[in-house]
Structure formats: C-alpha cells, structure tokens
Amino acid sequence: MEKTVPAFEARRQFGKMLQDVLSRGDKYVVERHGEPVAAVVPIEVYEQWKRSREAFFARLRDAAKKANMTPEEADAFAEETVLAVRSGRK
C-alpha cells in the first residue's frame, strides 16, 4: 500500500514506517508543505529502480556511440530525453 505522510509525522513515526515497509511492503511518500519530497520504499523497489536507471543510461550510451555523438552531445541528448519523459512529452 502507498501512503502519503507529512514530513513531521514521518519524523515522529519513522520506526513504525520502517516496520511497515519491512513487514508489509508499504511505500510512503513524504511531503513538506504539501509537496512530495522523498519516498520510503522496500529496498527491492529501490534496487530495481537503480538497475532500470543504469540499463537506461547504458542503452543511451550505446545509442550515442552508434550515432557517432560526442560525449557532450550525448549528455545534452540525455538531459533533453529525461526532461521530456518527466514532463510527459514524447
């Protein structure tokens, strides 16, 4: 289950949150002033995210090599791609 908690509550209830994450696989989004600022998730979720991210950038590097881009051009392309994904553009 995913829950949203204010930062103050997360600070007060951090031990319980960790227990919920460990025992039930709960996920928490921590907000400050109503804006999401962090997530507390099971380590498996975090590790999967890291692997996916690394694979994405490895594919991007391979594509840049095949496209004969300079590292600077590849960095600019990667930044543009990430911004597009985050904004929902295609």
Summary of the structure (lengths in Angstrom):
residues: 90
radius of gyration: 17.9
end to end distance: 29.9
largest distance: 52.5
contacts: 197
relative contact order: 0.10
helix: 64%
strand: 19%
